[in-house]
Amino acid sequence: MIVRFDDSLPILVHVIADELGEAALASGVILRDTTGRLTFFADKELPATTIEQLSTRLRSELGPYARTDRVLAGKDDFGAAEMLKDPSALVISVKAKGIGSANTHSVRLLDRRLVGADWLREPVPAAPPPPRFVFASIKGGVGRSTALCVAAAEFASRGRRVLAVDLDMEAPGIGAMLLDEGTLPEFGLVDALVENGLAPLDETFLADLVGPSALSDRRGKIDVIPAFGRRSIQNPAEVLAKIARAYAEDVRSDGSVSTILDQVRSLVDRFAKPKRYDAILVDSRAGLHETTASSILGLGADVFLFGLDERQTFQGYAALLAHLARFVRPGADLPEWLGRVTMVQGKAPRDADERGAFVEKCRKLFADVGLSVRLPQADTVVPLPAGTFKDVPWDDDDNISDEDLTLDLDEEFREPISILEDDQFRLFEPSRRSDLLSEQVYRSSFGQLLDRMNESFVNDEKGVA
């Protein structure tokens, strides 16, 4: 059998459990290097004969996924102590793969990556006020940026001060939607990420990073940090060169490393002052790119995951949510950040039953990846007797615990919301159709989203309940 990436980790887990036992597997740590090759570091001394024999078996069964320098080490071997104590290790569940093996094991994994390392960081706690909202999606064309613009207009009409940030440098949208040539700032997000690699951003630069939207209501305001500023528009041939450098890690003066997540969070934090703004709205890049990790994991925001009711949506979000489920330790309570994640059906049909099908698919998705609790389904339905209620038979064999019966599923699964299909918002350009940014027009389609977002302002005198 040819061993592929998805086979390698389960094979290693099976071999180590089989040869060294469950306890040794749980106390050790697995290193997966940047190529995907594996090494197991045991948290105990291993005789030379054991290392030699077990290494031979691991190399045979792992094939190209066994590290060539060493595939097994004891705790006293070179570098093992550092690996065993590395706090970045993820605790994950792996179903062992081998002859006669079907057991699932909890293991510690050090996953080294050249790109995508920010995805290995746990979601940060909820940020302090002002509230932050991230609009994310697996694919484009789902109405994500339009929804952000509508929300910004809604907040401004309520007298709120809004900052909209465009994190989608490959397919920028909200800058062009909310700004015009006269209000476009000198710089954009891509410039901020390039320049902070050379020197700290001063207040003058930050002021040149923000443009005021003409769509602001007189009672409030909408400021925008676009992906591209005036400099990029005037020098389009340099944009790709900037993007290539924007994703680079920065080395701080103390020698520590600032990833794209650190840089984005630092920038947003500098603007997120309650005396300056009442809400921060972030348009994330579509897909599972590094900047997506920055917005979903690093900002402490309420995250809205947009998608259509189609297979691509659920395949993509299965990858995202299954990864996030790895941050939930076995047996632990579900985390606080899960209550800040909402699935959003974009371009939803008017028929309530069709929208209900999307909700059930989302519920199943969260349950399948381990981010909610599914009640066991009885194999048979017990019929109600024709007599008195006290004669209803009770099946003591049902495997439903008292704890399961009293679960409040709302704590584990935040009900999805819908944005209804509306042809008026197809190819939406606010500067040309500002009449659509009237509550009487957008409320019927975007009402659920706006109501969910307004829950973050229950203690805000400017807010609406």
Secondary structure, 3 states (H helix, E strand, C coil): CCCCHHHHHHHHHHHHHHHHCHHHHHHCEEEECCCCCEEEECCCCCCHHHHHHHHHHHHHHHHHHECCCCCEECCCCCCHHHHHHCCCCEEEEEECCECCECCEEEEEEEECCCCCHHHHCCCCCCCCCCCEEEEEECCCCCCHHHHHHHHHHHHHHCCCEEEEEECCCCCCCHHHHHCCCCCCCCCCHHHHHHHCCCCCCCHHHHHCCCEECCCCCCCCEEEEECCCCHHHHHCHHHHHHHHHHHCCCEECCCCCEECHHHHHHHHHHHHCCCCCCCEEEEECCCCCCHHHHHHHHHCCCEEEEEECCCHHHHHHHHHHHHHHHCCCCCCCCCCHHHHHEEEEEEEECCCHHHHHHHHHHHHHHHHHCCCCCCCCCCCCCCCCCCCCHHHCCCCCCCCCCHHHHCCCHHHCCCCCEEEECCHHHCCCCCCCCHHHCCHHHHHHHHHHHHHHHHHHHCCCCCCCC
